[in-house]
Amino acid sequence: MRLGINIDHIAYLRETRKINDPDPLEAIFIAKRSGASQITIHLREDRRHIHDSDISRIIESSFLPINIECSSAKDIVDFICTKKPHRITLVPEKRNEVTTEGGLLLHEGMLPILERFCSNEIEVSLFVDPCDKSIEKSIEISHQLGTKIGVELHTGKYANISLMLSSNLPHTHHSIKEFETSRSALHTRLVQEIHNIESSAKLAFNEGLNVYAGHGLNYFNVAEIVKIKEIEELNIGQSIIARSIFIGLEQAIRDMIGLIQ
């Protein structure tokens, strides 16, 4: 199983002071030395962390493949097609969200955008919710495109339930209201969510799609996802960057690779 390192939070820290430090470009060399397989970055419409100039510098400098998460906004699609990263992961985006919430609502109108990426030899992945019909729609879109695409299963609900069940989060001001319930109820929901992810991974894999997963995964909850053999890649950011504050980025990446391998 491969590990993609999402370095958005390095850029986010830089933007809190509107200066040039820390530079996310430095992280790509550490990630390579630490054994990561990919660099993942999210080019948001509001450019709240990663900027166009970051994309250009990172693509020009990285020895690792670059996966850009993005919306289907025309200016972003135009820009990415000029830069030709290894892969794009199409995600939903809301201006007021803290982080990407939920899977992509797939529809036929996306086909021209996906075809454009493919024509520029950019691999395509769709960020989907494992609990709805997105996998079936992804399979249909893959067949219509006539090329193999990937799906990244949104593990956010699994991660949030796991946090509320197995950490001190319910006793803090960040407690997740949606999951404020009994521990037995949380355990039932956790088992169901693991089943949803596993079933979606199997369906996508059996239909010839590449299967990835990510969102909210950390050093404590990643083990259950690693057990799903159809998933070939995890994209993880915040927990690794947070851990790196205390032990350094290289060791934080190596620790995560040790867990998933």
N, C-alpha and C positions, 0 to 999 in steps of 0.2 A: 504494500500500500504506500502510495506517494504522499508527501506532505508539501502543500503549497503554503507559503508564508504571506499573510496579508499584512502589509506595512502601512496601512492607512493611519493607524494610531500614532505612528512616528510623525507623520505630516500634521496630524491634528495637534500634537504637542507643540510643534513649530508654530502653527497658526494661532495658538493662544497668546503669543507675544508678538506675532506679525514680524518675525525676524527670519534669519536663514539657518537656524540651528534648533533642533537636530535636523540633519538633511537625510531624507529617506533613501537617497542614492547610496549612502554609506552602507545601509542595511543589506543591499543585494549582494555585496561581496562577503559579508559575514554569513549570510544565509547559504551561499554556495559552499563556503568553507565548512559549514556546520552540517552539510548533508541534505539540505532542503532540495526539492525537485522543481520548484516553481515559485515565482513571485506573483502575488495577486494584489491588484490595486483597484480602487473604485473611483472612477471619474464621475463625480456627482454634478448635477446641473448647476448647483449653487457654488461649486468649487470650494466646499467648506474645509477640505483638507488637501487632497491631491489636486494639483493644477496641471494645465496643459504642458507647461515647461517640465514638470516632473516626469510626465509620460514620455516626452521626447528624450530626456536625458537617460531615463532608466532603460528604455528600449535600445538606445544606442550603446549603452554600456554593459548591459547584463549578459552574462554567459548562460543564465537560466532562462527558460521560456517565460514569457509574460502573459498573464491572464488579466484582462481588464473587465471589471464589472461595470456595467453602464445601463442607462435607460435607452429608449428608442428615440430620444430627442434628435432632431435632424442635425443640429450643429455638432453634437457628440458623434453621431454616426459618420458624418463627413470627416471629422478630424481623425477618428480612429482608422478609417479606411486609408488615410494618407500615411499612417504610422505602421500599419500592418503588424500588430502584435501576434503572438502565437495563437491566442484564443480570446474571444469575448464571451462573457457570461451576461446574458440579458436579464436584468433584474427590474422589479417594480421600484418606483421611487416616489416618495412624498416629501415635500419640502420641510414639513414640521416634524418628521420622525427623527428619533435619536440614531437609529440604525435601521437597516432594511428589515421591514416587517412583512411576513407572509410571502407566498409564492406569486409568480407571474400569472396574470390572467391572459392565457393564450387565445389568440384569435387570428382569423385568416389575413387581416390587414398587416400582420407582422411579416408575412412571407416575403414581400419585396425587400424588406430590410435585411432579413436573414439571407436571402439570395445575394444581396449586395456584399455582405460579409464573405460569403462563400466564394463569390467571384473574385474577391481580393485575397483568396487563399488564407482566410482567417477562420480557424476552427470556431464552431458555434456551440455554446452550452446554454441551456435554459434553466433558470433558478425556479424550482417548482415546489409546491407544498405537497408532501407525501400523502395528505389526507383527502385530497379532492380528485377531480378527474384530469388533473394536469398531465399525469403520466400518459394517459391514453391520447390526449391531444398532442403531446410531444411526439409520440410514436407516429401519429398521423402526419404531423408537420415534417418529421424526418423522411417519411415516405414521399411526401409531396416535393421536398427539396431534392430527393434523389441522392442524398449524401448522408453519411453517418454523422449524427450530432451527439451531444452529451446532455445529460440532465444533472443538475446539482440539487440534491434533496435538501430542503430547508430543515435544519435540525433545531431551530430556535425553540419550538414548543417543547421538544424533548429536553433541551438544555434548561429551560425555565422551570419545568416540573422537577427536574433533577435537583436544581438549586434549592427550590422550596422544600423538597423532601430531605435533602442530605446536607444542607448547610445552615448557617445562622441567618440567612437572608430574611425569613419571616419576622425576625425580631428587629429588623432595621427599617429605616425610612425608605428603603428601596424594595420592600416587600411587594410582590406581584399580586395585585388584587384578584386577578382572574383565577389564581391558584391558592387562594387563602381558604383552605378546607382541611379536613382531617388527614392525618398521615396515611391511613388506610385507603382513603379515596385517592390521594396523590399517588400511592403505589399502584393502584389499579390503572390510573390514567397513564402512568409511566410505562407500564407493561404494554398498554394499548398503543402508545405512541411508538415504542420500539417495534411492535408488530407492523404498524403502518409504514415505517421507514423500510423495514425488511421486505415487506410485500411489494412496495413500490420499486425497490432496488432489483428484486427478482424479475418483476414484470418488464422493467426497462432493459435489463441485461438480456433477458430472453428474446427481446425484440431487436437486439443488435445495437442498442444505445450505449454509449459510454456513461458510466455511473460515478458521480462524485457526491460529496456531502460537505456541509459546513453551516456555520452560524451558531455561535454560543458554545462551541465545544471547548473543553478545558482539560486540565490534567486529571480531573476526577471523574468526568462523565464520558470521556472518549472511549473507554474500554468496551462498552456495549456496542458502539458503532463499528469499532474495529472488527468485531466478530462477524459482521455481515460481509461475506466473502465477495459479493457482487460489486461492492464499492471499491474502486481502485484508487481513489484520491480524496484526501481531506484538505479543505482550505480553512486555516485557523489563523486568527490575528490577535484579538484583544488579550486573550489569556497569556499568550506568549510574550507580547510586548509588556504586559503588566509584570510578569515574572522577571523579565529582563532588568527591570529597575533594581532588583535586589541581587541577582546573580549574574547579570550580563546576558546579552542577546545570544551569543554563541552557545552558552550552556543551556539557556532556556529552550533553544531549538533542539539541541541534542537530547534534552530530557523528553521532549514531546516525541521525537523520532523513536527514542527507546520504547516509549509506551505503545506506539502504533505498529512497531515492528515485532 
